[in-house]
Amino acid sequence: MKYDFDKVINRIGSNTAKWDEVEAKFGTKDVLPMWVADMDLRVAQPIIDALKERAEHGIFGYTKMSDSYKEAVCNWMEKRHDWKIKKDWLIHSPGVVPALSIIIREFTQPGDKIIIQSPVYYPFFDVVKENGRELICNSLKQVDGKYVMDYEELESQIDEKVKLMILCSPHNPVGRVWKREELVKLGEICLKHNIKVISDEIHADLVYRGHKHIPFASISEEFAQNTITCFAPSKTFNIAGLQSALLSIPNKDDHKKFSAALGTLDIRRDNCFGAVATETAYTHGEEWLEQVLEYLEANLDFLIEYVEEKIPKIKVNKIEGTYLVWLDCRKLGMSKEELFQFMIKKAKVALDDGSWFGPEGEGFTRINIACPRVTLEEGLKRIENAVNSL
């Protein structure tokens, strides 16, 4: 079927974080929400139909991860990413961030060091520090306008207290889809220093033409045994509210350790609607996804052209994946607080402030383009008018 992503769906009043929490987050309701990472696009019809059918059953008891569920996940990974995973590697989690917290608690000790590559998804900072571990920021660097890993700095930051590295792949917010050679170099450093890699690949399916996501654990058996991969259908299929994520853990000892932690917390099971949506998405969602990717890439092209022509003081970092675009606003000459307030009070748009992603993000902001074109255009017009009023 052909999906109409130009259709505007009113989400206000549905208790959605993106639209109904803006006043709490930004201090006013009078803003256009283009921040938190979910889509303002209607979900694939097979998922809606499957959820309706499950609701009609009328009983919503404890749910197990069925064999067909696992098979759907494995088939998807092999078809979309050339990654052959085994069913017994899979473990459910209520989300990627909760999984990160559990991994940190189970695989490190208070005072151990954990590396992240900033600017990066801001819950990474909290999940490390709030669990009493020391945060090490291996900052990405820009070379010819493109973000790359700084391996030399990484090597200099490693000591015997570094136990984990959290990899964001594809990277949020800079939108890099890491090339195989980049990942190989990183993985070899981690193996050399006995650092386990936690690979957050939640945006793996949202990659644009000319780029290919490489699952970190697919590169070699050595990498697989040293990696815990976190992923989910939530970003891909716009079902984040169903709280359904997955981990692939090939290492038997690591698998046993993580599974035991889930058992202690009694969160080993998926919810009945999350399980149905996940299996249906990975079985029948590809047609929808291909259309979404085409629409998102057209939105990206529209944004780049609009900003270059009408807001030249802002520079677009052309993303290779995700639907979250990193905007360089440093030419506006504002402090991080001034830029944040400018977007809220003058432009009247709610964006993720760049400083949330680490000090390397100061002077930047992140905009969500997973919305109808008319919404994106309205947001850009508001920014244009505000910049032109300076």
C-alpha positions in Angstrom: 0.0 0.0 0.0 1.0 3.6 -0.5 1.3 5.6 2.7 0.5 9.3 3.0 3.2 10.9 5.2 2.1 14.4 4.3 -1.0 13.9 6.4 -0.9 15.9 9.6 -2.1 13.9 12.7 -2.9 15.9 15.8 -1.0 14.3 18.7 -1.9 16.9 21.3 -3.8 15.4 24.2 -2.6 11.8 23.5 -0.2 12.1 26.4 2.8 12.0 24.1 6.1 13.3 25.4 6.9 15.2 22.2 3.8 17.4 22.2 2.3 17.2 25.7 5.5 17.7 27.7 6.8 20.8 25.9 5.7 23.2 28.6 7.4 21.2 31.3 10.6 20.9 29.2 10.7 24.3 27.5 8.7 26.5 29.8 5.9 27.3 27.2 3.3 25.6 25.1 3.8 28.1 22.3 6.4 26.2 20.4 6.4 23.7 17.5 7.8 20.4 18.9 10.7 19.1 16.8 12.8 17.6 19.5 12.3 14.1 21.0 13.1 11.2 18.7 9.8 9.8 17.5 8.0 10.3 14.3 4.8 12.3 13.6 4.1 9.7 10.9 1.4 7.1 11.0 2.6 3.6 11.8 2.6 0.7 9.3 -0.9 -0.6 8.8 0.0 -4.3 9.5 1.2 -3.2 12.9 -2.1 -1.4 13.6 -4.1 -4.4 12.4 -2.1 -6.8 14.5 -2.5 -4.7 17.6 -6.3 -4.4 17.0 -6.5 -8.2 16.6 -4.5 -8.7 19.9 -6.7 -6.2 21.7 -9.9 -8.0 20.5 -8.6 -11.2 22.2 -9.5 -9.4 25.5 -6.9 -11.0 27.8 -3.5 -9.4 28.3 -1.5 -11.8 30.5 2.2 -12.4 30.8 3.8 -12.9 27.4 6.7 -15.0 26.3 9.1 -14.4 23.5 7.8 -16.9 20.9 9.9 -18.8 18.5 8.3 -16.9 15.6 9.2 -13.6 17.3 12.8 -14.6 17.4 12.7 -15.9 13.9 11.3 -12.6 12.6 14.1 -10.7 14.3 16.8 -13.0 13.0 15.4 -12.9 9.5 15.3 -9.1 9.5 18.9 -8.8 10.6 20.1 -11.1 8.0 18.1 -9.6 5.2 18.7 -5.9 6.1 22.2 -6.0 7.5 23.8 -9.3 6.4 24.1 -10.2 10.1 23.4 -13.8 11.0 22.4 -14.0 14.6 21.1 -17.0 16.6 17.8 -17.1 18.4 19.5 -18.0 21.7 21.6 -14.8 21.6 18.4 -12.6 21.9 17.2 -11.1 25.2 14.3 -8.7 25.6 14.7 -5.4 27.4 12.1 -2.7 28.1 14.4 -0.2 26.4 17.9 0.4 25.3 18.8 2.9 28.1 17.5 0.5 30.8 19.7 -2.2 29.2 22.7 0.1 29.3 22.1 0.8 33.0 21.9 -3.0 33.8 25.0 -3.7 31.8 27.0 -1.0 33.6 25.9 -2.4 37.0 26.6 -6.0 36.1 29.8 -5.7 34.1 31.7 -2.9 36.0 32.3 -1.8 39.5 31.9 1.7 41.1 34.8 3.9 40.1 35.4 2.0 36.8 35.7 4.1 33.7 33.4 4.0 30.7 34.1 5.7 27.3 31.5 7.5 25.2 32.1 9.5 22.0 30.7 12.9 22.4 28.7 14.9 21.3 26.4 11.9 21.8 22.9 10.9 22.9 22.6 12.6 26.3 21.2 9.7 28.4 24.7 8.1 27.9 26.1 10.7 30.3 23.5 10.1 33.0 23.5 6.3 32.8 27.3 6.3 33.5 27.5 8.9 36.1 24.3 8.0 38.0 25.6 4.5 38.4 28.7 5.7 40.1 31.1 5.1 37.2 33.7 7.5 35.8 32.8 9.0 32.4 35.5 9.4 29.8 34.6 11.5 26.7 36.5 10.5 23.6 35.3 13.5 21.5 34.6 13.1 17.8 36.5 15.5 15.6 35.6 17.2 12.4 37.8 16.6 9.4 36.8 18.5 6.2 33.5 19.1 7.8 32.8 15.5 8.6 32.8 13.9 12.1 35.3 11.1 12.6 36.6 9.1 15.5 39.8 10.3 17.2 41.7 7.1 17.7 44.9 8.8 18.9 43.0 10.5 21.7 41.2 7.3 22.5 44.4 5.4 23.0 45.7 8.1 25.3 42.6 8.0 27.5 42.7 4.3 28.2 44.1 2.8 31.4 43.4 -0.3 33.4 40.2 1.2 34.9 38.5 1.5 31.5 36.1 -1.4 31.3 33.4 -0.5 28.8 32.9 1.6 25.7 29.4 2.6 24.6 29.3 2.9 20.8 26.5 4.9 19.1 26.1 3.4 15.6 24.6 5.1 13.6 25.6 8.1 15.6 23.1 10.3 17.3 23.2 13.4 16.9 25.9 13.8 14.2 24.3 11.2 11.9 27.4 9.2 10.9 27.0 5.7 9.6 30.3 4.3 10.5 32.3 2.5 7.7 33.7 -0.9 8.3 37.3 0.2 8.5 36.3 2.8 11.1 34.7 0.1 13.2 37.5 -2.4 12.7 40.0 0.1 14.0 37.9 0.9 17.0 37.3 -2.8 17.7 40.9 -3.7 17.6 41.8 -1.0 20.1 39.1 -2.3 22.5 40.3 -5.9 22.1 43.9 -4.8 22.7 42.9 -3.2 26.0 40.2 -5.7 27.1 37.4 -3.2 26.8 33.9 -4.6 26.2 31.9 -2.8 23.6 28.2 -1.9 24.1 26.9 -1.1 20.7 23.7 1.0 20.6 22.3 0.3 17.1 18.8 1.5 17.6 19.0 3.6 14.4 20.4 0.8 12.3 17.5 0.6 9.8 17.4 4.4 9.2 20.2 4.8 6.7 20.2 6.7 3.5 21.2 5.8 0.0 24.9 5.4 -0.5 25.5 4.2 3.1 25.3 0.9 4.8 25.0 0.1 8.5 27.6 -2.5 9.6 26.5 -4.3 12.9 29.6 -4.1 15.1 29.4 -7.7 16.2 29.1 -8.9 12.6 32.7 -8.0 11.7 34.4 -11.0 13.3 33.9 -13.7 15.9 36.3 -11.9 18.2 34.2 -8.7 18.0 31.0 -10.7 18.5 32.3 -12.3 21.7 33.4 -8.9 23.0 30.1 -7.0 22.1 26.7 -6.6 23.5 24.4 -5.2 20.8 21.3 -3.2 21.7 18.6 -2.5 19.1 14.9 -2.1 18.8 12.0 -1.6 16.4 11.1 1.6 18.2 12.8 4.2 16.1 12.5 2.2 12.8 8.8 1.7 13.1 7.7 4.6 15.3 6.6 2.3 18.2 8.8 3.7 21.0 5.8 3.9 23.4 5.5 0.1 23.4 8.8 -0.1 25.4 10.2 -3.1 23.4 13.9 -3.5 22.8 16.3 -6.4 22.2 19.9 -7.3 22.9 22.1 -9.8 21.0 24.7 -11.4 23.3 26.7 -14.2 21.7 29.0 -14.6 24.6 27.4 -17.3 26.8 28.8 -15.9 30.1 27.7 -12.4 29.3 24.3 -13.7 28.2 23.9 -15.6 31.5 24.9 -12.6 33.5 22.6 -10.2 31.8 19.7 -12.6 31.9 20.1 -13.2 35.6 20.0 -9.4 36.2 16.7 -9.2 34.3 15.4 -12.0 36.4 16.3 -10.2 39.6 14.4 -7.2 38.4 11.6 -9.3 37.0 11.6 -7.5 33.7 12.5 -10.5 31.5 9.2 -10.5 29.6 8.0 -8.2 26.8 4.5 -6.7 27.2 1.9 -8.4 25.0 1.4 -5.5 22.7 5.1 -4.8 22.3 5.7 -8.4 21.4 3.0 -8.4 18.7 4.2 -5.1 17.3 7.8 -6.2 17.2 7.1 -9.5 15.4 4.7 -7.8 12.9 7.1 -5.0 12.2 10.0 -7.3 11.4 7.8 -9.6 9.4 5.5 -7.1 7.5 7.0 -3.7 8.0 9.5 -3.4 5.2 7.2 -1.9 2.6 6.4 0.9 5.0 10.0 1.4 6.0 11.1 1.8 2.4 8.5 4.5 1.9 9.5 6.2 5.2 13.2 6.3 4.1 12.3 7.9 0.8 10.2 10.5 2.6 12.8 11.2 5.2 15.5 11.6 2.6 13.3 14.1 0.7 12.8 16.0 3.9 16.5 16.1 4.5 17.1 17.4 1.0 14.4 20.0 1.5 15.9 21.1 4.8 19.4 21.4 3.3 18.3 23.5 0.4 16.1 25.7 2.6 18.8 26.4 5.1 21.5 27.0 2.5 19.2 29.5 0.6 17.4 31.2 3.4 19.3 30.8 6.6 22.9 30.8 5.5 24.2 31.7 9.0 23.2 28.1 10.0 25.1 25.2 8.6 23.6 21.8 8.1 25.6 18.7 9.0 24.3 16.3 6.3 23.4 13.1 8.0 24.0 9.6 6.6 21.5 8.0 8.9 18.8 8.7 11.6 16.1 11.4 11.2 17.8 13.8 13.6 19.8 16.6 11.9 22.6 18.4 13.6 22.6 22.2 12.9 25.6 24.4 13.4 24.4 27.7 14.8 27.8 29.1 16.0 27.8 31.9 13.4 24.8 33.4 15.3 27.3 34.3 18.0 25.2 33.2 20.9 26.1 31.4 24.2 24.5 28.0 24.8 21.8 29.6 27.0 21.1 32.4 24.5 20.8 29.9 21.6 18.4 27.7 23.6 16.2 30.7 24.6 16.4 32.1 21.1 14.9 29.0 19.6 12.1 28.9 22.2 11.2 32.5 22.5 12.1 34.0 19.1 11.8 31.1 16.7 9.1 29.3 18.8 10.4 25.9 18.0 11.3 23.2 20.5 14.7 21.6 19.5 17.2 19.5 21.4 19.9 21.9 22.5 23.4 20.9 21.4 24.9 21.4 24.8 22.7 18.5 26.1 25.0 16.2 24.0 28.1 17.4 25.7 30.3 20.5 25.7 31.2 19.7 22.0 27.6 20.4 21.2 27.6 24.0 22.4 26.5 26.3 19.5 24.6 23.4 17.8 21.0 22.3 18.0 19.2 19.1 16.8 16.1 19.1 14.7 13.8 16.1 14.1 12.7 15.8 10.5 10.4 12.8 10.9 7.3 14.8 10.3 5.0 15.9 7.5 6.7 18.3 5.1 4.4 21.1 6.0 5.5 20.8 9.6 9.1 20.8 8.7 8.6 23.9 6.5 6.8 25.7 9.3 9.6 25.0 11.7 12.2 26.3 9.2 10.2 29.4 8.5 10.0 30.2 12.2 13.8 29.8 12.5 14.3 31.9 9.3 12.2 34.7 10.6 13.8 34.7 13.9 17.4 34.8 12.5 16.4 37.6 10.0 15.1 39.7 12.9 18.5 39.8 14.6 
